[in-house]
Amino acid sequence: DSNLAPYCTENEKNAFSTALENMENWLYEDGFDATKSVYIKQLAELKKMGNPIENRQHEAKCRPNAMNMLQKTLEKYQSWLNT
């Protein structure tokens, strides 16, 4: 498993794994002599599946800091209201 595994469902993981395997097979068969535009299209298809998972990982890593900043801001304004 990769470091993205905690951020996807089992179904997403299986579908992405299958898509990656299919893409690898395509690269060694029909994709061997494909044009750049075809490679770009194929990459875009993989990114449709992978980007949301990467975004969840990024959000999870940034969440503790964002929560801390929100808490400090709330405390600041509560203090201001109480004075």
N, C-alpha and C positions, 0 to 999 in steps of 0.2 A: 504493500500500500504506500501511497505517496503522502506528502504532507497536505494534500487537498482532500483526502478521504473523509476526514471528519466533517467536511462542509458540503457533502452531497449525500443523497439517499442511495440506497442499494440499487434501485432501478436506474438512477442517473449514472452511477458508477458502471453498471453492467452495459448500459447503452453506449456510454462514452468509450469504454474498453472495446466494445464490438466495432464502433465507428473507427477507432484508431487502428485496429487490426485490419479492417477492410481497406482503410486508406493505405496502410503499409503494403498490403497485397497489391492494390492498384498501382502504387509507385513502382513496384518491381515488374508489373505486367504492362498494362495499358498506359500507365503514367510515365513510363520510361522516356518516351519521346514526346510528351505533351508540351503544349505551349505555355508560356508564362501566365497568360490569362487563365488557363485551366488550373494551374497550380494555385493561383490567387483565389479562384472560386472554391477549390477544394479546401484551402486553408480557412476561408470564411465560414464554410460549413462546420469545420471543427471548432472554430472560435465561438460559434453560436452555442455550442454545448459547454465549452470550457470556460468562457468568460464569466458566466454567472457564478460558477463555482469559485473561481478566483476572486470575484467581487465579494462573495460571502466570507472568504478567508480574510480579505483585507478589512472588511467591516468588523469582523470578530477581533482582529488584532488592534484596531483603532478604538474599539468600543470602551475599554477601561479608561483610556485617557479622556475621551469625550465625556464619559460619565463623571469623571473627577472634575473636569472643567465646569460642567453643568452644576455640580454640587457646590463648588466654590462660588459660582455666580449667584446661585440661589441664596447661599449664606450671606453674601455681600449685600444683596438687595433686602433680605430679611433684616439684617443689621441696620441698614439705612432706614427702613420703615419703622424700626423700633426706637430710633433716636429722635 
